[in-house]
């Protein structure tokens, strides 16, 4: 593939696999999170994972066309996102203040008192 920069929000195609991957986020170590769709129909495959930018460049044959991106059925992934938000809200409600503060400190973030 010609591009050397994988960007969040972009989509890439593997002609061999007849799949399209949408880059939806970045990992803490500089990798990317992606969701996979069938190229012809735009329906989600259910696959979602993370990889390095180099791995994505090797996987992809080209960037997706605007027409291919327009076909993507994101309604299922929106429902999945709602589900994940509910799971996260529940997990945060169950975590103690001490656990939350320990995670903030582990990430090197400052609290209002620090």
N, C-alpha and C positions, 0 to 999 in steps of 0.2 A: 504494500500500500504506500502511496506517495507521502501522505501526511505523517509527520513525526509527533504530532501533539494530539492526544486523545482528550476531548473536552467533555465536561458534564453537560448533559442535554443532547449530545450528538448521538447518532445511530450509525452502526457499522454492519456490513453484510458479509456473510460467508456464502458465496455462490455454491460451493461444494456441499454445504450442509443445508442450503435453502433456508437459512435462518438470519434474523436481524437481531442485533443486541443494542439496547438503549442504555447509555451510560447514565446512571441515576445518582451517583455520588462518588465521593473519594474516601479511601480508607485513611487511617491515621498514619500509615507508613508510606503514603504516596501512591498506593494502588487505586483501583476503581471498583465500584459496585455496578453491576449491570443486570438488566432483565432481558429475557429472550422472547422473541415472537417468531411465528412462522412467516416467512417472507411473502408468500403468495396471498395469504388471507389477513395477516396482521393480528391474528389471535395469539394470546400469550401461550407459551409452552409450559409455563409453570416453573421454569428454571430461573433462578436468580442467584448470583454468586459474586465473588470478588476475584480479581486477578491483577497482575501487574499491567502497566501500560504496554510493555514490551510483548506480553502474551496476547493482548488484544490486537496489537499491530500484526502479529504473526497469524492470528485467527482470521482476521478480516481481509477480504479481497478489495473492499472499497467502502467509501462512505455511502450511506443510504440516500436515495433521491428524495426530494420533497414529496413526491407522489407516494413512495413507499412509507414514509413517515406518517403521512396523512391517513393511511389505512390502519394504523395501530389501534387496537381496541384496548384502551387503558381503563375501561370501566371495571374489569375484574381486578386489576392491580390497585385501583382506587379502593375497592372493598377490602383487599388485603391490607392496604395501608391503614384503613379504619380499624381493622382487627388488631394490627400491630400497635396502633396508638392506644387501644383499649388495654392490651396486655401490658404495655409500658406504664400506663396510668395505674393499673392494679399493682404492678411491681413496685412503683414508687410509693404508693400508699402503704405498702407492707414493709418497706425499708425503714429502719430506725434513723433518727437524726444522725447518730454516730456513724452508721454505715454510709449515709449520703455525704457527710463531711469527710470521711476517709476517702471516698471516691473523688471528691473535689480536690483534695490535697494530692492524691495519687496522680491526678492529671496536671498538677502544677498550677491550678487556678487559685485565685485569691478570693477570700470571703470578705464581706463588708467589715468585719472586725479586724481583719489582717491588714 
